Amino acid sequence: MTSFSETEFSQKYNTGKLAFEQGRYRLSIEQLEQACQLISPYSRLGGEAKMWLITAYQAAGESEKAITLCQELSNESYGETKKQASRLLYILNAPQLERPKKWMTEIPDFNSPTSNQYRRVSNSNTKIKPKPQIELVDLSKVNTKDNQFIWLSLGIASLTVISLFII
C-alpha cells in the first residue's frame, strides 16, 4: 500500500464506479485496482472499493479474480464489508444454471458481414398505406371578423411588462 492521498483515491474510485456504470469494465478494473492500492484494505472505503472491484471483475468475465478477492474480503475484513463479501461469495460460487435456447433472445450484430440476413427486404405482398389527403379549406367560408381579442391580450401583456419595470 502506498501513501494515502484522499483526493487521488476519490478520483480513481469515482472514475472506476462511473466506468463500471457505463459498461467500460476494463477501465473500471484499472481505476479501482489503483484506488485499492491508495487506501487501507481494512477501512470502510477500502472495503467498498474492493466490492466494486469484485463486481467489475465479474462483469468483465474474470470470475476467478472476483472469487479470490471476495474470499479475501470475507476472511480478512470486518463488519458490514465482511457480511457483504460472504453473501456475494455465496452467489459467485453458485452453480450456473443452463437455460434452454427458447428462453434466450439472440441480438444480431448489424456490424458483422453476415448481418445481411437480418436486413429487411421489401415484399411484393406488403400493403402500402396511402398517405392521408390534406383537406383544403375554402377561405371565403371562414369567419375572419376581428373579435378584438388580440388587442385585449396585447394590452394585458403590456400592462404586465410595465408593472414589472415599475416594481
Stockholm file with secondary structure:
# STOCKHOLM 1.0

chainA/1-167         MTSFSETEFSQKYNTGKLAFEQGRYRLSIEQLEQACQLISPYSRLGGEAKMWLITAYQAAGESEKAITLCQELSNESYGETKKQASRLLYILNAPQLERPKKWMTEIPDFNSPTSNQYRRVSNSNTKIKPKPQIELVDLSKVNTKDNQFIWLSLGIASLTVISLFII
#=GR chainA/1-167 SS CCCCCHHHHHHHHHHHHHHHHTTCHHHHHHHHHHHHHTSCTTSHHHHHHHHHHHHHHHHTTCHHHHHHHHHHHHHHCCHHHHHHHHHHHHHHTSCCCCCCGGGCCCCCCTTSGGGGGGSCCCCTTCCCCCCCCCCCCCGGGSCCCCCSHHHHHHHHHHHHHHHHHHC
#=GC SS_cons         CCCCCHHHHHHHHHHHHHHHHTTCHHHHHHHHHHHHHTSCTTSHHHHHHHHHHHHHHHHTTCHHHHHHHHHHHHHHCCHHHHHHHHHHHHHHTSCCCCCCGGGCCCCCCTTSGGGGGGSCCCCTTCCCCCCCCCCCCCGGGSCCCCCSHHHHHHHHHHHHHHHHHHC
//
